Amino acid sequence: MVVRMRVNRSKTGKRRSHHAIAGQRLATCECGASRISHRACPQCGKYNGKIIIDIVAQSSRTARRAKRKQTELRAAGQSEETKEKETTKTA
Ligand SMILES: [Zn+2]
């Protein structure tokens, strides 16, 4: 394929010099934490003054899931605690 109007590297570089991604626009929440604009606050779970995310329920859910995963790993013998014991035995 013949390139009829080849653009040189300098021209390409000059064009792409404006293609950099700008940083995220951060807004300050009413709770004081900085949040992404047009998104609910991850700290207090509010958006536009209304509670959107139930932070208390979410934190308890993640804790419960972590605990369950740990018990499953322990049952399978892949827990970090058991691994540490094994390494100390061999060393
Ligand atoms: Zn907030």
PDB file of the backbone (N, CA, C, O) and the ligand in Angstrom, with CONECT records:
HET     ZN  A 101       1
ATOM      1  N   MET A   1       0.835  -1.188   0.000  1.00  0.00           N
ATOM      2  CA  MET A   1       0.000   0.000   0.000  1.00  0.00           C
ATOM      3  C   MET A   1       0.874   1.244   0.000  1.00  0.00           C
ATOM      4  O   MET A   1       1.805   1.376   0.794  1.00  0.00           O
ATOM      5  N   VAL A   2       0.564   2.108  -0.869  1.00  0.00           N
ATOM      6  CA  VAL A   2       1.349   3.343  -0.990  1.00  0.00           C
ATOM      7  C   VAL A   2       0.702   4.438  -0.153  1.00  0.00           C
ATOM      8  O   VAL A   2      -0.491   4.717  -0.276  1.00  0.00           O
ATOM      9  N   VAL A   3       1.513   5.049   0.696  1.00  0.00           N
ATOM     10  CA  VAL A   3       0.997   6.152   1.502  1.00  0.00           C
ATOM     11  C   VAL A   3       1.168   7.425   0.688  1.00  0.00           C
ATOM     12  O   VAL A   3       2.291   7.862   0.438  1.00  0.00           O
ATOM     13  N   ARG A   4       0.070   8.011   0.282  1.00  0.00           N
ATOM     14  CA  ARG A   4       0.117   9.173  -0.608  1.00  0.00           C
ATOM     15  C   ARG A   4       0.545  10.418   0.169  1.00  0.00           C
ATOM     16  O   ARG A   4       1.424  11.161  -0.268  1.00  0.00           O
ATOM     17  N   MET A   5      -0.071  10.634   1.298  1.00  0.00           N
ATOM     18  CA  MET A   5       0.254  11.820   2.091  1.00  0.00           C
ATOM     19  C   MET A   5       0.785  11.367   3.448  1.00  0.00           C
ATOM     20  O   MET A   5       0.069  11.325   4.448  1.00  0.00           O
ATOM     21  N   ARG A   6       2.067  11.032   3.434  1.00  0.00           N
ATOM     22  CA  ARG A   6       2.673  10.555   4.665  1.00  0.00           C
ATOM     23  C   ARG A   6       2.926  11.732   5.611  1.00  0.00           C
ATOM     24  O   ARG A   6       3.477  12.759   5.216  1.00  0.00           O
ATOM     25  N   VAL A   7       2.507  11.555   6.879  1.00  0.00           N
ATOM     26  CA  VAL A   7       2.735  12.593   7.893  1.00  0.00           C
ATOM     27  C   VAL A   7       3.997  12.202   8.645  1.00  0.00           C
ATOM     28  O   VAL A   7       4.095  11.079   9.140  1.00  0.00           O
ATOM     29  N   ASN A   8       4.954  13.100   8.740  1.00  0.00           N
ATOM     30  CA  ASN A   8       6.215  12.777   9.404  1.00  0.00           C
ATOM     31  C   ASN A   8       6.042  12.706  10.921  1.00  0.00           C
ATOM     32  O   ASN A   8       5.014  13.121  11.456  1.00  0.00           O
ATOM     33  N   ARG A   9       7.056  12.176  11.607  1.00  0.00           N
ATOM     34  CA  ARG A   9       6.974  11.942  13.060  1.00  0.00           C
ATOM     35  C   ARG A   9       6.809  13.237  13.831  1.00  0.00           C
ATOM     36  O   ARG A   9       6.125  13.285  14.853  1.00  0.00           O
ATOM     37  N   SER A  10       7.436  14.271  13.335  1.00  0.00           N
ATOM     38  CA  SER A  10       7.340  15.576  14.011  1.00  0.00           C
ATOM     39  C   SER A  10       5.894  16.063  14.027  1.00  0.00           C
ATOM     40  O   SER A  10       5.384  16.512  15.053  1.00  0.00           O
ATOM     41  N   LYS A  11       5.259  15.965  12.889  1.00  0.00           N
ATOM     42  CA  LYS A  11       3.869  16.422  12.767  1.00  0.00           C
ATOM     43  C   LYS A  11       2.951  15.557  13.662  1.00  0.00           C
ATOM     44  O   LYS A  11       2.073  16.075  14.352  1.00  0.00           O
ATOM     45  N   THR A  12       3.179  14.230  13.634  1.00  0.00           N
ATOM     46  CA  THR A  12       2.391  13.308  14.466  1.00  0.00           C
ATOM     47  C   THR A  12       2.567  13.643  15.946  1.00  0.00           C
ATOM     48  O   THR A  12       1.602  13.671  16.710  1.00  0.00           O
ATOM     49  N   GLY A  13       3.819  13.898  16.336  1.00  0.00           N
ATOM     50  CA  GLY A  13       4.108  14.223  17.721  1.00  0.00           C
ATOM     51  C   GLY A  13       3.452  15.515  18.153  1.00  0.00           C
ATOM     52  O   GLY A  13       2.941  15.626  19.268  1.00  0.00           O
ATOM     53  N   LYS A  14       3.472  16.495  17.258  1.00  0.00           N
ATOM     54  CA  LYS A  14       2.845  17.781  17.567  1.00  0.00           C
ATOM     55  C   LYS A  14       1.339  17.625  17.743  1.00  0.00           C
ATOM     56  O   LYS A  14       0.743  18.247  18.622  1.00  0.00           O
ATOM     57  N   ARG A  15       0.723  16.787  16.898  1.00  0.00           N
ATOM     58  CA  ARG A  15      -0.719  16.564  17.003  1.00  0.00           C
ATOM     59  C   ARG A  15      -1.041  15.852  18.312  1.00  0.00           C
ATOM     60  O   ARG A  15      -1.991  16.210  19.009  1.00  0.00           O
ATOM     61  N   ARG A  16      -0.236  14.835  18.639  1.00  0.00           N
ATOM     62  CA  ARG A  16      -0.511  14.021  19.834  1.00  0.00           C
ATOM     63  C   ARG A  16      -0.104  14.711  21.132  1.00  0.00           C
ATOM     64  O   ARG A  16      -0.408  14.214  22.217  1.00  0.00           O
ATOM     65  N   SER A  17       0.576  15.842  21.034  1.00  0.00           N
ATOM     66  CA  SER A  17       0.983  16.552  22.249  1.00  0.00           C
ATOM     67  C   SER A  17      -0.220  17.043  23.045  1.00  0.00           C
ATOM     68  O   SER A  17      -0.090  17.370  24.225  1.00  0.00           O
ATOM     69  N   HIS A  18      -1.380  17.097  22.416  1.00  0.00           N
ATOM     70  CA  HIS A  18      -2.604  17.546  23.095  1.00  0.00           C
ATOM     71  C   HIS A  18      -3.481  16.381  23.540  1.00  0.00           C
ATOM     72  O   HIS A  18      -4.595  16.595  24.018  1.00  0.00           O
ATOM     73  N   HIS A  19      -2.985  15.129  23.387  1.00  0.00           N
ATOM     74  CA  HIS A  19      -3.810  13.960  23.676  1.00  0.00           C
ATOM     75  C   HIS A  19      -3.666  13.450  25.108  1.00  0.00           C
ATOM     76  O   HIS A  19      -4.244  12.417  25.445  1.00  0.00           O
ATOM     77  N   ALA A  20      -2.921  14.137  25.949  1.00  0.00           N
ATOM     78  CA  ALA A  20      -2.702  13.672  27.331  1.00  0.00           C
ATOM     79  C   ALA A  20      -4.019  13.663  28.105  1.00  0.00           C
ATOM     80  O   ALA A  20      -4.870  14.534  27.921  1.00  0.00           O
ATOM     81  N   ILE A  21      -4.173  12.661  28.977  1.00  0.00           N
ATOM     82  CA  ILE A  21      -5.389  12.545  29.791  1.00  0.00           C
ATOM     83  C   ILE A  21      -5.301  13.523  30.953  1.00  0.00           C
ATOM     84  O   ILE A  21      -4.317  13.552  31.692  1.00  0.00           O
ATOM     85  N   ALA A  22      -6.332  14.308  31.092  1.00  0.00           N
ATOM     86  CA  ALA A  22      -6.389  15.256  32.203  1.00  0.00           C
ATOM     87  C   ALA A  22      -6.755  14.511  33.485  1.00  0.00           C
ATOM     88  O   ALA A  22      -7.404  13.466  33.435  1.00  0.00           O
ATOM     89  N   GLY A  23      -6.345  15.041  34.621  1.00  0.00           N
ATOM     90  CA  GLY A  23      -6.640  14.407  35.902  1.00  0.00           C
ATOM     91  C   GLY A  23      -8.120  14.442  36.222  1.00  0.00           C
ATOM     92  O   GLY A  23      -8.874  15.223  35.641  1.00  0.00           O
ATOM     93  N   GLN A  24      -8.540  13.579  37.167  1.00  0.00           N
ATOM     94  CA  GLN A  24      -9.946  13.530  37.548  1.00  0.00           C
ATOM     95  C   GLN A  24     -10.354  14.816  38.254  1.00  0.00           C
ATOM     96  O   GLN A  24      -9.589  15.386  39.033  1.00  0.00           O
ATOM     97  N   ARG A  25     -11.551  15.253  37.971  1.00  0.00           N
ATOM     98  CA  ARG A  25     -12.089  16.430  38.638  1.00  0.00           C
ATOM     99  C   ARG A  25     -12.636  15.999  39.997  1.00  0.00           C
ATOM    100  O   ARG A  25     -13.611  15.252  40.077  1.00  0.00           O
ATOM    101  N   LEU A  26     -12.000  16.476  41.056  1.00  0.00           N
ATOM    102  CA  LEU A  26     -12.427  16.093  42.396  1.00  0.00           C
ATOM    103  C   LEU A  26     -13.248  17.215  43.021  1.00  0.00           C
ATOM    104  O   LEU A  26     -12.876  18.387  42.970  1.00  0.00           O
ATOM    105  N   ALA A  27     -14.354  16.830  43.600  1.00  0.00           N
ATOM    106  CA  ALA A  27     -15.193  17.780  44.322  1.00  0.00           C
ATOM    107  C   ALA A  27     -15.090  17.454  45.809  1.00  0.00           C
ATOM    108  O   ALA A  27     -14.753  16.331  46.185  1.00  0.00           O
ATOM    109  N   THR A  28     -15.378  18.430  46.638  1.00  0.00           N
ATOM    110  CA  THR A  28     -15.348  18.206  48.082  1.00  0.00           C
ATOM    111  C   THR A  28     -16.761  17.870  48.558  1.00  0.00           C
ATOM    112  O   THR A  28     -17.713  18.599  48.279  1.00  0.00           O
ATOM    113  N   CYS A  29     -16.880  16.765  49.273  1.00  0.00           N
ATOM    114  CA  CYS A  29     -18.191  16.328  49.778  1.00  0.00           C
ATOM    115  C   CYS A  29     -18.577  17.164  50.983  1.00  0.00           C
ATOM    116  O   CYS A  29     -17.741  17.852  51.569  1.00  0.00           O
ATOM    117  N   GLU A  30     -19.846  17.098  51.347  1.00  0.00           N
ATOM    118  CA  GLU A  30     -20.318  17.814  52.533  1.00  0.00           C
ATOM    119  C   GLU A  30     -19.725  17.230  53.819  1.00  0.00           C
ATOM    120  O   GLU A  30     -19.690  17.902  54.850  1.00  0.00           O
ATOM    121  N   CYS A  31     -19.253  15.963  53.753  1.00  0.00           N
ATOM    122  CA  CYS A  31     -18.606  15.350  54.917  1.00  0.00           C
ATOM    123  C   CYS A  31     -17.148  15.764  55.022  1.00  0.00           C
ATOM    124  O   CYS A  31     -16.496  15.485  56.028  1.00  0.00           O
ATOM    125  N   GLY A  32     -16.619  16.437  53.981  1.00  0.00           N
ATOM    126  CA  GLY A  32     -15.250  16.926  54.018  1.00  0.00           C
ATOM    127  C   GLY A  32     -14.293  16.122  53.160  1.00  0.00           C
ATOM    128  O   GLY A  32     -13.198  16.592  52.851  1.00  0.00           O
ATOM    129  N   ALA A  33     -14.687  14.912  52.768  1.00  0.00           N
ATOM    130  CA  ALA A  33     -13.820  14.074  51.942  1.00  0.00           C
ATOM    131  C   ALA A  33     -13.897  14.525  50.489  1.00  0.00           C
ATOM    132  O   ALA A  33     -14.915  15.063  50.052  1.00  0.00           O
ATOM    133  N   SER A  34     -12.818  14.303  49.744  1.00  0.00           N
ATOM    134  CA  SER A  34     -12.847  14.627  48.320  1.00  0.00           C
ATOM    135  C   SER A  34     -13.408  13.428  47.562  1.00  0.00           C
ATOM    136  O   SER A  34     -13.060  12.280  47.837  1.00  0.00           O
ATOM    137  N   ARG A  35     -14.278  13.718  46.609  1.00  0.00           N
ATOM    138  CA  ARG A  35     -14.918  12.647  45.847  1.00  0.00           C
ATOM    139  C   ARG A  35     -14.888  13.015  44.373  1.00  0.00           C
ATOM    140  O   ARG A  35     -14.675  14.175  44.018  1.00  0.00           O
ATOM    141  N   ILE A  36     -15.103  12.012  43.506  1.00  0.00           N
ATOM    142  CA  ILE A  36     -15.190  12.245  42.071  1.00  0.00           C
ATOM    143  C   ILE A  36     -16.532  12.920  41.796  1.00  0.00           C
ATOM    144  O   ILE A  36     -17.558  12.506  42.336  1.00  0.00           O
ATOM    145  N   SER A  37     -16.528  13.956  40.957  1.00  0.00           N
ATOM    146  CA  SER A  37     -17.775  14.661  40.690  1.00  0.00           C
ATOM    147  C   SER A  37     -18.752  13.772  39.938  1.00  0.00           C
ATOM    148  O   SER A  37     -18.341  12.948  39.121  1.00  0.00           O
ATOM    149  N   HIS A  38     -20.032  13.930  40.206  1.00  0.00           N
ATOM    150  CA  HIS A  38     -21.128  13.130  39.650  1.00  0.00           C
ATOM    151  C   HIS A  38     -21.079  11.677  40.111  1.00  0.00           C
ATOM    152  O   HIS A  38     -21.619  10.794  39.444  1.00  0.00           O
ATOM    153  N   ARG A  39     -20.431  11.424  41.251  1.00  0.00           N
ATOM    154  CA  ARG A  39     -20.395  10.085  41.841  1.00  0.00           C
ATOM    155  C   ARG A  39     -20.743  10.214  43.330  1.00  0.00           C
ATOM    156  O   ARG A  39     -20.515  11.254  43.947  1.00  0.00           O
ATOM    157  N   ALA A  40     -21.296   9.144  43.886  1.00  0.00           N
ATOM    158  CA  ALA A  40     -21.595   9.136  45.313  1.00  0.00           C
ATOM    159  C   ALA A  40     -20.291   9.101  46.099  1.00  0.00           C
ATOM    160  O   ALA A  40     -19.296   8.534  45.648  1.00  0.00           O
ATOM    161  N   CYS A  41     -20.310   9.708  47.268  1.00  0.00           N
ATOM    162  CA  CYS A  41     -19.118   9.771  48.116  1.00  0.00           C
ATOM    163  C   CYS A  41     -18.845   8.391  48.718  1.00  0.00           C
ATOM    164  O   CYS A  41     -19.748   7.805  49.316  1.00  0.00           O
ATOM    165  N   PRO A  42     -17.615   7.848  48.576  1.00  0.00           N
ATOM    166  CA  PRO A  42     -17.323   6.542  49.172  1.00  0.00           C
ATOM    167  C   PRO A  42     -17.193   6.588  50.688  1.00  0.00           C
ATOM    168  O   PRO A  42     -17.268   5.549  51.344  1.00  0.00           O
ATOM    169  N   GLN A  43     -16.996   7.788  51.259  1.00  0.00           N
ATOM    170  CA  GLN A  43     -16.821   7.910  52.705  1.00  0.00           C
ATOM    171  C   GLN A  43     -18.154   7.884  53.443  1.00  0.00           C
ATOM    172  O   GLN A  43     -18.323   7.130  54.401  1.00  0.00           O
ATOM    173  N   CYS A  44     -19.120   8.723  52.987  1.00  0.00           N
ATOM    174  CA  CYS A  44     -20.398   8.819  53.690  1.00  0.00           C
ATOM    175  C   CYS A  44     -21.552   8.218  52.880  1.00  0.00           C
ATOM    176  O   CYS A  44     -22.652   8.058  53.409  1.00  0.00           O
ATOM    177  N   GLY A  45     -21.314   7.879  51.591  1.00  0.00           N
ATOM    178  CA  GLY A  45     -22.336   7.245  50.768  1.00  0.00           C
ATOM    179  C   GLY A  45     -23.446   8.171  50.319  1.00  0.00           C
ATOM    180  O   GLY A  45     -24.514   7.715  49.908  1.00  0.00           O
ATOM    181  N   LYS A  46     -23.197   9.478  50.395  1.00  0.00           N
ATOM    182  CA  LYS A  46     -24.229  10.438  50.008  1.00  0.00           C
ATOM    183  C   LYS A  46     -23.977  10.984  48.607  1.00  0.00           C
ATOM    184  O   LYS A  46     -22.834  11.101  48.166  1.00  0.00           O
ATOM    185  N   TYR A  47     -25.043  11.310  47.934  1.00  0.00           N
ATOM    186  CA  TYR A  47     -24.954  12.035  46.675  1.00  0.00           C
ATOM    187  C   TYR A  47     -26.080  13.050  46.636  1.00  0.00           C
ATOM    188  O   TYR A  47     -27.249  12.697  46.786  1.00  0.00           O
ATOM    189  N   ASN A  48     -25.728  14.305  46.436  1.00  0.00           N
ATOM    190  CA  ASN A  48     -26.688  15.408  46.372  1.00  0.00           C
ATOM    191  C   ASN A  48     -27.524  15.474  47.655  1.00  0.00           C
ATOM    192  O   ASN A  48     -28.718  15.770  47.618  1.00  0.00           O
ATOM    193  N   GLY A  49     -26.867  15.190  48.794  1.00  0.00           N
ATOM    194  CA  GLY A  49     -27.539  15.301  50.079  1.00  0.00           C
ATOM    195  C   GLY A  49     -28.345  14.085  50.481  1.00  0.00           C
ATOM    196  O   GLY A  49     -28.817  13.998  51.614  1.00  0.00           O
ATOM    197  N   LYS A  50     -28.511  13.126  49.545  1.00  0.00           N
ATOM    198  CA  LYS A  50     -29.289  11.921  49.859  1.00  0.00           C
ATOM    199  C   LYS A  50     -28.354  10.738  50.064  1.00  0.00           C
ATOM    200  O   LYS A  50     -27.310  10.649  49.417  1.00  0.00           O
ATOM    201  N   ILE A  51     -28.726   9.824  50.969  1.00  0.00           N
ATOM    202  CA  ILE A  51     -27.913   8.637  51.210  1.00  0.00           C
ATOM    203  C   ILE A  51     -28.182   7.639  50.085  1.00  0.00           C
ATOM    204  O   ILE A  51     -29.309   7.180  49.898  1.00  0.00           O
ATOM    205  N   ILE A  52     -27.122   7.311  49.337  1.00  0.00           N
ATOM    206  CA  ILE A  52     -27.236   6.401  48.197  1.00  0.00           C
ATOM    207  C   ILE A  52     -26.674   5.028  48.562  1.00  0.00           C
ATOM    208  O   ILE A  52     -27.270   4.000  48.243  1.00  0.00           O
ATOM    209  N   ILE A  53     -25.508   5.022  49.242  1.00  0.00           N
ATOM    210  CA  ILE A  53     -24.858   3.767  49.622  1.00  0.00           C
ATOM    211  C   ILE A  53     -24.966   3.602  51.132  1.00  0.00           C
ATOM    212  O   ILE A  53     -24.625   4.516  51.883  1.00  0.00           O
ATOM    213  N   ASP A  54     -25.439   2.438  51.583  1.00  0.00           N
ATOM    214  CA  ASP A  54     -25.503   2.145  53.016  1.00  0.00           C
ATOM    215  C   ASP A  54     -24.118   1.688  53.465  1.00  0.00           C
ATOM    216  O   ASP A  54     -23.770   0.514  53.345  1.00  0.00           O
ATOM    217  N   ILE A  55     -23.325   2.642  53.990  1.00  0.00           N
ATOM    218  CA  ILE A  55     -21.921   2.402  54.313  1.00  0.00           C
ATOM    219  C   ILE A  55     -21.784   1.368  55.436  1.00  0.00           C
ATOM    220  O   ILE A  55     -20.897   0.516  55.383  1.00  0.00           O
ATOM    221  N   VAL A  56     -22.641   1.432  56.436  1.00  0.00           N
ATOM    222  CA  VAL A  56     -22.551   0.526  57.586  1.00  0.00           C
ATOM    223  C   VAL A  56     -22.797  -0.916  57.133  1.00  0.00           C
ATOM    224  O   VAL A  56     -22.056  -1.828  57.498  1.00  0.00           O
ATOM    225  N   ALA A  57     -23.864  -1.107  56.323  1.00  0.00           N
ATOM    226  CA  ALA A  57     -24.197  -2.438  55.828  1.00  0.00           C
ATOM    227  C   ALA A  57     -23.100  -2.962  54.912  1.00  0.00           C
ATOM    228  O   ALA A  57     -22.766  -4.146  54.939  1.00  0.00           O
ATOM    229  N   GLN A  58     -22.538  -2.056  54.092  1.00  0.00           N
ATOM    230  CA  GLN A  58     -21.494  -2.462  53.153  1.00  0.00           C
ATOM    231  C   GLN A  58     -20.239  -2.921  53.894  1.00  0.00           C
ATOM    232  O   GLN A  58     -19.646  -3.937  53.532  1.00  0.00           O
ATOM    233  N   SER A  59     -19.830  -2.181  54.930  1.00  0.00           N
ATOM    234  CA  SER A  59     -18.627  -2.536  55.678  1.00  0.00           C
ATOM    235  C   SER A  59     -18.811  -3.862  56.408  1.00  0.00           C
ATOM    236  O   SER A  59     -17.895  -4.683  56.451  1.00  0.00           O
ATOM    237  N   SER A  60     -20.006  -4.072  56.988  1.00  0.00           N
ATOM    238  CA  SER A  60     -20.264  -5.331  57.690  1.00  0.00           C
ATOM    239  C   SER A  60     -20.283  -6.486  56.696  1.00  0.00           C
ATOM    240  O   SER A  60     -19.828  -7.587  57.010  1.00  0.00           O
ATOM    241  N   ARG A  61     -20.816  -6.233  55.483  1.00  0.00           N
ATOM    242  CA  ARG A  61     -20.858  -7.268  54.442  1.00  0.00           C
ATOM    243  C   ARG A  61     -19.450  -7.658  54.007  1.00  0.00           C
ATOM    244  O   ARG A  61     -19.149  -8.845  53.881  1.00  0.00           O
ATOM    245  N   THR A  62     -18.579  -6.666  53.775  1.00  0.00           N
ATOM    246  CA  THR A  62     -17.214  -6.967  53.343  1.00  0.00           C
ATOM    247  C   THR A  62     -16.457  -7.719  54.437  1.00  0.00           C
ATOM    248  O   THR A  62     -15.671  -8.621  54.147  1.00  0.00           O
ATOM    249  N   ALA A  63     -16.701  -7.339  55.716  1.00  0.00           N
ATOM    250  CA  ALA A  63     -16.042  -8.025  56.834  1.00  0.00           C
ATOM    251  C   ALA A  63     -16.485  -9.481  56.893  1.00  0.00           C
ATOM    252  O   ALA A  63     -15.674 -10.386  57.092  1.00  0.00           O
ATOM    253  N   ARG A  64     -17.805  -9.693  56.713  1.00  0.00           N
ATOM    254  CA  ARG A  64     -18.350 -11.042  56.747  1.00  0.00           C
ATOM    255  C   ARG A  64     -17.766 -11.890  55.609  1.00  0.00           C
ATOM    256  O   ARG A  64     -17.424 -13.056  55.807  1.00  0.00           O
ATOM    257  N   ARG A  65     -17.656 -11.290  54.416  1.00  0.00           N
ATOM    258  CA  ARG A  65     -17.123 -12.017  53.263  1.00  0.00           C
ATOM    259  C   ARG A  65     -15.654 -12.372  53.468  1.00  0.00           C
ATOM    260  O   ARG A  65     -15.227 -13.470  53.110  1.00  0.00           O
ATOM    261  N   ALA A  66     -14.878 -11.453  54.039  1.00  0.00           N
ATOM    262  CA  ALA A  66     -13.464 -11.705  54.297  1.00  0.00           C
ATOM    263  C   ALA A  66     -13.299 -12.845  55.301  1.00  0.00           C
ATOM    264  O   ALA A  66     -12.434 -13.708  55.148  1.00  0.00           O
ATOM    265  N   LYS A  67     -14.145 -12.830  56.329  1.00  0.00           N
ATOM    266  CA  LYS A  67     -14.094 -13.866  57.354  1.00  0.00           C
ATOM    267  C   LYS A  67     -14.427 -15.226  56.754  1.00  0.00           C
ATOM    268  O   LYS A  67     -13.778 -16.228  57.051  1.00  0.00           O
ATOM    269  N   ARG A  68     -15.464 -15.241  55.895  1.00  0.00           N
ATOM    270  CA  ARG A  68     -15.885 -16.495  55.264  1.00  0.00           C
ATOM    271  C   ARG A  68     -14.788 -17.035  54.354  1.00  0.00           C
ATOM    272  O   ARG A  68     -14.529 -18.239  54.332  1.00  0.00           O
ATOM    273  N   LYS A  69     -14.144 -16.140  53.601  1.00  0.00           N
ATOM    274  CA  LYS A  69     -13.082 -16.549  52.702  1.00  0.00           C
ATOM    275  C   LYS A  69     -11.921 -17.133  53.500  1.00  0.00           C
ATOM    276  O   LYS A  69     -11.317 -18.126  53.094  1.00  0.00           O
ATOM    277  N   GLN A  70     -11.612 -16.509  54.639  1.00  0.00           N
ATOM    278  CA  GLN A  70     -10.519 -16.982  55.492  1.00  0.00           C
ATOM    279  C   GLN A  70     -10.813 -18.383  56.013  1.00  0.00           C
ATOM    280  O   GLN A  70      -9.927 -19.237  56.046  1.00  0.00           O
ATOM    281  N   THR A  71     -12.080 -18.624  56.429  1.00  0.00           N
ATOM    282  CA  THR A  71     -12.438 -19.949  56.943  1.00  0.00           C
ATOM    283  C   THR A  71     -12.358 -20.997  55.831  1.00  0.00           C
ATOM    284  O   THR A  71     -11.953 -22.136  56.063  1.00  0.00           O
ATOM    285  N   GLU A  72     -12.757 -20.588  54.609  1.00  0.00           N
ATOM    286  CA  GLU A  72     -12.674 -21.524  53.478  1.00  0.00           C
ATOM    287  C   GLU A  72     -11.228 -21.882  53.171  1.00  0.00           C
ATOM    288  O   GLU A  72     -10.916 -23.044  52.909  1.00  0.00           O
ATOM    289  N   LEU A  73     -10.348 -20.893  53.201  1.00  0.00           N
ATOM    290  CA  LEU A  73      -8.929 -21.128  52.943  1.00  0.00           C
ATOM    291  C   LEU A  73      -8.330 -22.020  54.020  1.00  0.00           C
ATOM    292  O   LEU A  73      -7.499 -22.883  53.738  1.00  0.00           O
ATOM    293  N   ARG A  74      -8.764 -21.799  55.265  1.00  0.00           N
ATOM    294  CA  ARG A  74      -8.248 -22.596  56.373  1.00  0.00           C
ATOM    295  C   ARG A  74      -8.677 -24.055  56.222  1.00  0.00           C
ATOM    296  O   ARG A  74      -7.911 -24.976  56.506  1.00  0.00           O
ATOM    297  N   ALA A  75      -9.929 -24.245  55.764  1.00  0.00           N
ATOM    298  CA  ALA A  75     -10.440 -25.599  55.543  1.00  0.00           C
ATOM    299  C   ALA A  75      -9.663 -26.298  54.437  1.00  0.00           C
ATOM    300  O   ALA A  75      -9.435 -27.507  54.489  1.00  0.00           O
ATOM    301  N   ALA A  76      -9.254 -25.509  53.420  1.00  0.00           N
ATOM    302  CA  ALA A  76      -8.500 -26.078  52.310  1.00  0.00           C
ATOM    303  C   ALA A  76      -7.011 -26.182  52.621  1.00  0.00           C
ATOM    304  O   ALA A  76      -6.249 -26.739  51.832  1.00  0.00           O
ATOM    305  N   GLY A  77      -6.594 -25.647  53.768  1.00  0.00           N
ATOM    306  CA  GLY A  77      -5.192 -25.696  54.163  1.00  0.00           C
ATOM    307  C   GLY A  77      -4.321 -24.716  53.420  1.00  0.00           C
ATOM    308  O   GLY A  77      -3.120 -24.936  53.262  1.00  0.00           O
ATOM    309  N   GLN A  78      -4.938 -23.601  52.949  1.00  0.00           N
ATOM    310  CA  GLN A  78      -4.172 -22.614  52.195  1.00  0.00           C
ATOM    311  C   GLN A  78      -4.138 -21.263  52.902  1.00  0.00           C
ATOM    312  O   GLN A  78      -3.821 -20.246  52.286  1.00  0.00           O
ATOM    313  N   SER A  79      -4.453 -21.252  54.154  1.00  0.00           N
ATOM    314  CA  SER A  79      -4.461 -19.999  54.894  1.00  0.00           C
ATOM    315  C   SER A  79      -3.038 -19.486  55.060  1.00  0.00           C
ATOM    316  O   SER A  79      -2.095 -20.276  55.081  1.00  0.00           O
ATOM    317  N   GLU A  80      -2.872 -18.167  55.178  1.00  0.00           N
ATOM    318  CA  GLU A  80      -1.542 -17.582  55.359  1.00  0.00           C
ATOM    319  C   GLU A  80      -0.926 -18.011  56.683  1.00  0.00           C
ATOM    320  O   GLU A  80       0.291 -18.155  56.794  1.00  0.00           O
ATOM    321  N   GLU A  81      -1.783 -18.215  57.694  1.00  0.00           N
ATOM    322  CA  GLU A  81      -1.291 -18.641  58.997  1.00  0.00           C
ATOM    323  C   GLU A  81      -0.638 -20.019  58.912  1.00  0.00           C
ATOM    324  O   GLU A  81       0.452 -20.231  59.443  1.00  0.00           O
ATOM    325  N   THR A  82      -1.319 -20.962  58.234  1.00  0.00           N
ATOM    326  CA  THR A  82      -0.781 -22.316  58.103  1.00  0.00           C
ATOM    327  C   THR A  82       0.478 -22.314  57.249  1.00  0.00           C
ATOM    328  O   THR A  82       1.407 -23.077  57.515  1.00  0.00           O
ATOM    329  N   LYS A  83       0.520 -21.447  56.202  1.00  0.00           N
ATOM    330  CA  LYS A  83       1.704 -21.351  55.348  1.00  0.00           C
ATOM    331  C   LYS A  83       2.910 -20.896  56.158  1.00  0.00           C
ATOM    332  O   LYS A  83       4.011 -21.423  55.996  1.00  0.00           O
ATOM    333  N   GLU A  84       2.696 -19.911  57.034  1.00  0.00           N
ATOM    334  CA  GLU A  84       3.792 -19.410  57.875  1.00  0.00           C
ATOM    335  C   GLU A  84       4.313 -20.504  58.788  1.00  0.00           C
ATOM    336  O   GLU A  84       5.520 -20.626  58.994  1.00  0.00           O
ATOM    337  N   LYS A  85       3.392 -21.310  59.342  1.00  0.00           N
ATOM    338  CA  LYS A  85       3.795 -22.404  60.225  1.00  0.00           C
ATOM    339  C   LYS A  85       4.655 -23.412  59.470  1.00  0.00           C
ATOM    340  O   LYS A  85       5.673 -23.890  59.972  1.00  0.00           O
ATOM    341  N   GLU A  86       4.210 -23.726  58.228  1.00  0.00           N
ATOM    342  CA  GLU A  86       4.946 -24.692  57.411  1.00  0.00           C
ATOM    343  C   GLU A  86       6.350 -24.200  57.112  1.00  0.00           C
ATOM    344  O   GLU A  86       7.305 -24.974  57.173  1.00  0.00           O
ATOM    345  N   THR A  87       6.487 -22.910  56.788  1.00  0.00           N
ATOM    346  CA  THR A  87       7.802 -22.365  56.458  1.00  0.00           C
ATOM    347  C   THR A  87       8.722 -22.373  57.661  1.00  0.00           C
ATOM    348  O   THR A  87       9.926 -22.588  57.522  1.00  0.00           O
ATOM    349  N   THR A  88       8.163 -22.137  58.854  1.00  0.00           N
ATOM    350  CA  THR A  88       8.997 -22.148  60.047  1.00  0.00           C
ATOM    351  C   THR A  88       9.441 -23.575  60.379  1.00  0.00           C
ATOM    352  O   THR A  88      10.536 -23.785  60.902  1.00  0.00           O
ATOM    353  N   LYS A  89       8.589 -24.548  60.074  1.00  0.00           N
ATOM    354  CA  LYS A  89       8.936 -25.952  60.319  1.00  0.00           C
ATOM    355  C   LYS A  89      10.107 -26.381  59.432  1.00  0.00           C
ATOM    356  O   LYS A  89      11.052 -27.025  59.889  1.00  0.00           O
ATOM    357  N   THR A  90      10.018 -26.007  58.144  1.00  0.00           N
ATOM    358  CA  THR A  90      11.055 -26.423  57.191  1.00  0.00           C
ATOM    359  C   THR A  90      12.369 -25.687  57.436  1.00  0.00           C
ATOM    360  O   THR A  90      13.442 -26.237  57.187  1.00  0.00           O
ATOM    361  N   ALA A  91      12.295 -24.447  57.922  1.00  0.00           N
ATOM    362  CA  ALA A  91      13.520 -23.649  58.099  1.00  0.00           C
ATOM    363  C   ALA A  91      14.311 -24.055  59.330  1.00  0.00           C
ATOM    364  O   ALA A  91      15.360 -23.475  59.608  1.00  0.00           O
TER     365      ALA A  91
HETATM  366 ZN    ZN A 101     -19.110  12.327  51.914  1.00  0.00          ZN2+
END
